[in-house]
Amino acid sequence: MRWMHAAGRALLVLIVVLTGHVASGARADQNDAGGRGPLTLATAGDLTGYLGSVLDGWNRTHPGEEVTLVELPDSADETRAQMITDLRGGERGRFDVLNIDVSWTSEFAAAGWIRPLPRDRFPLGTFLPPVVHTATYDDRLFAVPYVTNAGLLLYRKDVLAEAGVPPPRTWAELERAAKTLAPERGLDGYAGQFLPYEGLTVNAAEAVYSAGGTILGDEGQRVTVNSGAAREGIGFLARGVREGWIPKEALTYKEEESKRAFQDGRLLFLRNWPYAYVAAAAPGSEVAGKVGAVPLPGPDGPGTSVLGGSNLAVSSHARHPDSAARLIAYLTSERVQRQVLTRGALPPVRADLYDDPELVRRFPYLPTLRESVRAAAPRPKSPHYDQVSLVVQAVVHDAMTGRQTPEAAVRRLAGELAEVSSR
């Protein structure tokens, strides 16, 4: 009898446990059917405040898949650090979808922090072709382009028109105008983003690419920078500072400082992103109505910009991966991409928007930007991109300040990048 009572109690416990598992499983199926459910989207600070209204549109039409927006610091380095901390937290991480800088895709994919994505779920064929390359690693899609960007050469069209000089297409034309026209009118010649930070990596890569060179190959496994093209590109920047048509003050410029110098009427030429054109051409700017934009020049004609922008990726520990993919498809739809431009003042990835007559009237730089994006190249791909960038910044800054010749700088750059690639 004692054995029968014990068996009965055990059977009752088993029934209760199994019933609990079935009930919890049913709740899980209900809450996570097909990988769907609420999400958290992490992004750097939304400076124009447009993204909240875009996500409100999703939340109204996708009950049960509501998105919570988490805005991280404006600084790219701080945003990256907080994202990595969360991604390393495994299943405890709170971020499902990540709006990442295009240069982080390879690093995050190689570390296993983001999921590979099926190409057929996203309208990749409607995008400007070069942007898709920024979202791949090891021939697989690990993110989806969301915003693109390319550097432009802004110029004072009033000054050039008065002198009867066309906008520069080559480095020699830019140098000549920066040396002669600028000082005649009390202006500095040319500036970019030359403080040792990510902006200098971009400017240096553009100079090397424009001269026909590269920095890394084979997803960061091969160092290719030790070339005549790299010496020519870095030499162009170093020569500008040495000869004075790049002001020494520009060695302290990031995006905002350089934009302000141009907007305040202190520069003849500026390399910057399209948002600087919008600010300089806006009412209240000292140079409103006097701003033009052309593709970056190179040694013998138009040069090569570095692709900027951001990609949308799904965390490897996303709670609802199907909803995450559906959200990314929504954010890259034509309707939302139009809002990315009109509300966020950010360049969209959809190619057809660059031909829209209404948008071109509102944003006259769009045809030039499309040309620049089509000819642009991504930053060097590497699982150790943060270290690659630090090396490039330090070495190129030493060349621009005269601490090393361009030839010595390129040799040093090749050696230090080889060390990084071997880790």
N, C-alpha and C positions, 0 to 999 in steps of 0.2 A: 504493500500500500504506500509506504514511504517513497519507494521508487516511482510509483505511478503519479503521486502528488508532485514529486520533483520534476518528472518528465512533463507533467501538465503545466507546471510553472515555466519551465524552459520553453515549451511550445508557445505559451502566452507571450513570453518576452520576445521570442522570435517573430511572432505575428505583429507585435507592436513595433519592433524595429523595422520589419519589412514594410509595414504600413507607413511608417515615418519616411523611409527611403522613397517609397512610391510617391507619397505626397510631395516631398521636397523635390523629387525628380520632375513631377508634374509642374510644380511652381517654376522650376528652372527652365523647363521646356516652354512654359508660357512666357517667361520673362526674356528668354534668350532664343526664341524660335528663329532658326536660320541665322544665328549670330547677330540678332537685332536687339537694340536697346539704347538707353541713353549714353551720351558720349561727352568727353571733355576734349576741347581743342586748345592746344597751347600755341602761343605765338608771341613774337616780340611785340612791344608796345604799339598799339594801333594809333599812330599819330594823328590821323585824320578822322578817326571815330566812325568809319563807315562799316566796319565788319559786324558790329552789333546788330545793325538793321538788316544786313544780309542774312545773318543767322536767325533773326526773328522770323524771316520769311520761311526758312526751313522748319523752325519749331512750330509754326502755325499749321503747316501741311504734313508734318510727320509726328503725330502724337505717339508717344512711347519711345521716340528716338530723339528726344530733346538734346540739344547741344549746350553745354556750359562753356563759355569762353574764359580762358585764363590768360591774362596779359602779363608777360614777363618783362624784364627791364628793356629799355630801348637799346642798350649796348649789346652788340652781337656776341661779344665774348661772355657777358653775364648770362644772356639767354642760352647760349650753348652749354654753359656750365650747369645751369639749373635743369635743362633738358636731360643732360647726361646723368646727373644725380638721380633723376626720376627713372630713367631707363634702366639704370643699374639696380634699381630697387625691386626688379622682378615683378611678381604679381601684385606687390604692394604699390606699384606705381599708379599715379592718378591720371596720367595723360594717355589718351587713346589716339588722337590725331595730332600730328606735329607739323607746324608750318616752319620748315627749316631753310636756312640759307642754302643756295644751290651747291656751295662748296663743301657742305657737310654730308652730302648723300653717300659718297664712297666710304667715308669714315664710319657712319652709322650702320651702313649695310655690312661692311667687313666685320664690325663688332657684333653683328647679330641683333642689334637693337630695333631694327625695323623689318617689316615683313616684305617679301617679294610680292608683287601685285600682278594680276592677269591683265595683259595689254588690252584684251578685247572688251574690258569693262569701261574703258575711258576713250574719249574722242581724240586720240593722239594725232590722227590724220588731219585734224582741223588746226593744229598748232603750227606756229612758225617752226620750221624743221630743226634748227640748231638747239632749241630749248629741250627737246626730248632727251638729247644726249646727256644733259646735266642730271637727269633722273635715273640713269642706269649705272649699274656696277656689275662687272663680270658678265656682261651681255644680258643681264636681267633687269627688269623694271622694278625699282625699289621705292619709287615715289612718282608723283604726277606733277608736272609743271603747273604753277598757279599764277605767278607773276614773273615777268621777265624784265630785263633791263640791259642797256648797253650804253657805253660812254659816248658822249657827243662833244664836239668842239664848239663851244659858244664863242661868239665874237661880236665886237661892236660894229654893226653894219654901217652906222653913220660915219665912223672913222674911215673904214675901208672905202666906202662910197666917195667920200670927199677926196680921198687920195687916188681914186680910180684904180684900186687894187681889188681883185676878186678874192673871195675866201680861199684860204690855203688848202691845197690838195696834197702837198708834200711837206716834209720836214724843212727843206731848204726855204720854201716860200713862207712857212710859219716863222722860221728864224729871222729871215730878212725883215719881215714886217715888225716882229717883236723887237728887233734891234734898232730900227729906224723910225717907224711910225709911232710906236709907243712913247719913247722919250720925247719926241717932238710935241706930244700932247700931254705930257706930264703923267703918263700911265706906265705901270709895270707891263712887261711883255706877255708872259705866259705862266700859268700855274696849273697844278693838279692837286692831288692829295699826297703830300710828300712827307708828312710826319711818319715815323716808323710804327705803323699799325697796319691793319688789313688793307686800307686804302693804298698804301705804298706797294703792297704786293700786287694789287690790281694794276696800278700804273706801270710798274716794272714789267709785269707780264704782257701788257699791251705793247710796250716798247719792243720787247723781244719778239712777240708774235708779228708785229707790224714789219719787222725787219726780216721775217721769214723763218724765225727760230722757234724752238720749243724749250720747255723746262724739264718735264718728265714724260716718260712714255710707259706703255704697258701697265696701266693702272697704278703708276707710281713705283713700279719695280725697276725701271731703267732711267738713269739720269742722262738727259740729252742737252743740257744747257751749255756745255763747253763747246761753243761754236762762234764763228765769226759774226753770225746774226745777233747772238746775245751780246757780244762785245759792242756791236754797232748800236743796239737798242739802249743798253745801259750807258754807253758813251754819249748818246744824244741827250739823256737827262743830265749826266754829269757836266757836259759841255755847257748846257744852258745855265747852270748855277755858276760855273767858272767864268763865263763870259758876261753874266749879269742879266741876260734876257729872261731868265727865271730868277725872280728876286729871292734873296736868302730867307726872307720872311715866309716864303712858300714851304720851307722845310718844316714849318710848324702847322701847316694847314691839314685839317681833315675836311670832310664834305662841307660842313656848315661854314667854317672859316673861309674856305675858298669861295663858296657861293656869296658870302657877304662881301668879300673883296670885289667880286665882279659886279654884284648888285649895287654897291656903293659907288661904282664908277671908277675903280682904281686899276682895273685890268683890261688889256686889249683882248686877250684870249684866255679861255678857261676850259680845261677838261673836267666834265662832271656828268652826273646822271640827269635824265630829263627833268626831274623835279626842280633842278636849279634854273632851267629855262623858264618854267612856269612862274617861279618866284621872281626872277629878274624881269620878266615881261609884264608882271602884274602892276596895276595902278599903285602908286606910292613908291615904286622902285625908282632909283636915280636914273636907270637906263631903260625905263619902260618905253617901248616903241623903237628902241635902238638895238635890239638883240636879234642875231641870226644864229643858226645852228647848221653844222655840216658834219659828216662822218669824220672820225679822227684821221689825220693825215699819217702817211708813212714815208719811207725813203723815196719811193718812186711814184706814189699815188695814194689813194685811200688806204688807210691802215686797218688794223684789226682790233676791235674792242674785246674786252673780256665780258662774258655774259654775267649779268647780275640777276637778282631776283630770288624767288623762293619756290620750294617744292613742298607738296603735301605728302606726308608719309604716315603709315600706320604702325604704331608701336607693336613690337612682338608680343606684348602682353595685353593688347587691347581687349577689353571685355566683350565687345560686340563688333567683330571685324567686318561683318556684312554691312552693318549700318555705317561703319567708318568708310568703306568703299563707296557706299551710296552717297554719303556726304561729300566726298571728294568729287564724284561725278557731278553733283549739284553745283559745287563751287567752281567747276571748270565749264559749266554750261554757258551758252552764248549770253543769256540774260544776265547772269551774275558777273561774267567777265566784262560786260559793258559797265556794270556798276563799279567794278574794280577801277576802271578808268575814270568814270564821271564822278563818282563819289570819293574814291580813294586816291585819285591822281596818280595811280600806279599803272605801268604798262601791262596790258593784258597779254596772254599767250595765244589767243585766238587770232589767226592770220586775217580773217575777213574784216575784223574791226578796223584794221589799218587802212582799209579802202572805203570806209563809210564816209560819205561826203559831209554829213552833219558833224561827225566826230572830228574830221580833219579841219573843219572850220573852227571848232572850239579848241583843238589842239594842233596847231599848224606844224609842229615838229614830227607828227606821226609818220609821214612818208620817209623822212630822214632816219627816224628811229628804226623803222622796218628795215631799211637798207643796212643800218648798222648791226641790227640783230642777225640778219641773214648772213652777214660776213663775220660774225663774232665767234669766239672760241671760249670754252669753259676754262676756269682756272685749273692748274695742274691737279689731276686726280690722284689721290693717295689715301690709304687708310690712316696715314699719319699727317693729314693735311695741316693741322694746327702747328706742328713742328716745322713742316715745309714752309709755311707762311712766315713763321718767326725768323727762319734762316734768310729768306728772301728779303724781308724788311731790313734786317740788320746789315746784310752785305751791301745792298743797294744804297742804303742811307750812308754807309761809309764811302761809297764811290761818289755820291752826290756832294758830300761835304769835303771831298778831296783827301780823305784819309787813305784811300787806295785808288790806284788807277783802274779804269774799267777792265783792263786785261787781267790784273791781279784779282779784282773782284770776281770775275767769272771763274777763274781757277779755284778760288776759295769757295765760291758757290757750288761748283761741281763736287768738291771734296766733302763739304758739309752735308749736301743733299744725299750723297752716296752713303754717308753714315746713317742718316735718317731712314733711308730706304732699306737698309740692311737690318733694321730692328725687328 
